[in-house]
Structures are given as C-alpha cells and as structure tokens.
Amino acid sequence: MDDSVKAKVEKYIGEQESILASYKGKYFATQKRLFIYKKDGFEDYMYKDIISIKYGKHVRKYLLIAGILLLILGIFLSNILISFFGFLVIIIAFLFKTNSYLIRTTGGDKVPIKGSKVPSETENFIKIIREHSG
C-alpha cells in the first residue's frame, strides 16, 4: 500500500473509522465508507448508499484490436503467418478476459473497479465492501 496515499486517506476518516483494506493503492475500505483516490483528491461513498455491486468479465479490447489489425494486415499483404498470428491474438483476447466490478450508488454514481491479475485480491476487497454495505 502506498503509505503517502494511505496517510492522506487517514486525514479524512472519522475517529471511529480505520482502513480495513486497500486495493491497488487507489481504493480504501473503512468500516463506513469506500474511498477512491484520484490525482485531484478523493471520492468517498457511504456503504449505506451502495445499492448494487455488479460483477462482469470483459474482452481485452487492446488485444482484440491488435488481433484484428494483424489479421487485416496479413490478408492485405497475403501473408498467412501474420493473419494466423492475428487470429491467435483474437482468440487470446476472448479466452483471457479481465474481471471488473461496477458499484452503483443511490445518487446514480457508477464506480468501476478493475480486477487485478490475482482475482482473489479483488474478491477480498469487494467482500469487505459487501459485508459493510448491508
């Protein structure tokens, strides 16, 4: 955890709050709120205002685009090897999807949280939010 960001968050939390967990040095969970660190400050959401947490898997868009471009380039250059490599990249984009969570609040805010390479880290952080959001 980035100690300087953690110290900034600790300035904003109440006396009966402490940081229970952090995720990617950007997201912080306390007993009452979810904090999101941004370059220009923080956003915080009271757990009581969280109405849903949606889990999703998404295709790796950059891999998909790269694969399509390679496939087109291979066809344009009549190069089967480049086309085949593009096709493989497209398959990889679909096989190795990224996970993410979308938190919705009563105020209509949508808070996206991208998954990590280690899914259990993301899941543990979301579990803490779910336990406190009632």
N, C-alpha and C positions, 0 to 999 in steps of 0.2 A: 504494500500500500504506500502511496506517495505521502510521506509524512507532512509535507507542506500543505497539501490539499486537505489532508485529514485535520490538520490544525485549523485551517480556515473553516471547515465544517463545524468543528467543536466550538467555535466562537458563536455560531448561530443556534446551537441546540439548547434546549431548556435544562434547568437544573436536574430534573428527573429523567433526563434522556442521556443515553450514551450510544456510541456507534456499535451496533451489533455485528454488522458485516459490511464489507465493501466489495465492489466488483469493478475490475479494470481501472481502479484509481479514479473513477468518474462517478460511480453510483454508490451511495451510502444509505444504509438502513439503520434507523434508530427504533426505539420502542413505539414511537408515534408517527414518524414521518419517513418518507423516501426523499433523499437529497440527490440532485443531479448537478454535478459541477460542470460549468461552462466557462469559457475564457473570460466572459464579462460578468461572471458571478454565479449564483446558484438558483435553481428552482427547487422548491420543496412541495411535496404533496402529502397531505394528511392521509393516513390509511383509511380513515372513515369516508374519504371522498373517492376512493378507488372502487369502481363498480364492476370492473372485469379485468382479467388478465388472459389474453389470448395467445396460444402457442401456435407457431407456424414454421414450416420449412420452406426455404426459398432456393431456387436455382441460382447458382453462382453466375450472375449476369456477365461479369467480365470474361469468364471462361467461355460462356455461351457465345458472346460477341466475337471473341478471338477465334473460336472454332468455326463460326460461320464465315468470317473473313478469310480464314485459311482455306476453307472448303471452296469458296468462290474463287480465290486466287488460284488454287490448284486446277479448277475447271477452266479458268481463263487461260492459264499457261499450259494446259493439257498435261499437267504433272500429277500422276496418280498418287505419288508419295505425299505431296503436300495436301492433296484432297483427303487422303486416308488419315493423315495426322490431324487435319481439321475435324474430321468425323470423330476421331478418338477424343479430342478435346471437348466436343459437344457431349459425348457420352459421359465423360468425367464430370462435366458441369451438372448433369442430371443425377448422376449416382452419388455425388458428394455434396449434397445440399447443405446450406447453412441453416441453423435454427435461430429463431428470434422470438421475442415476446412483445406484445403490444398491450400496454396498460392504459385503460380508459378511465377517465375521472368524471365525476358529476358535472364539472364545469365544461365538459366536452373536449378536454385536452387528451391528446394521444401521445403516450410516452413510449417510443420504441427502445427496446433493449436488445442489442445484437448478441447472439450466443458466442461463446468462446470455443477455442479448439478443444477444450476439455469440457464437455457438456455438463459434467457434474458440478463444476464451479457455477455455471449459470443457474442450474436447477436448485442448488443450495441457496443461492441468493434470492431467487424467486420464492422458494419455500418460506423463507423468513418473512418476506412481504405478505405472502398469503396468510401465514399464521397470525400476523398482527392486523391484517385488514378486515378480519372477521367476515 
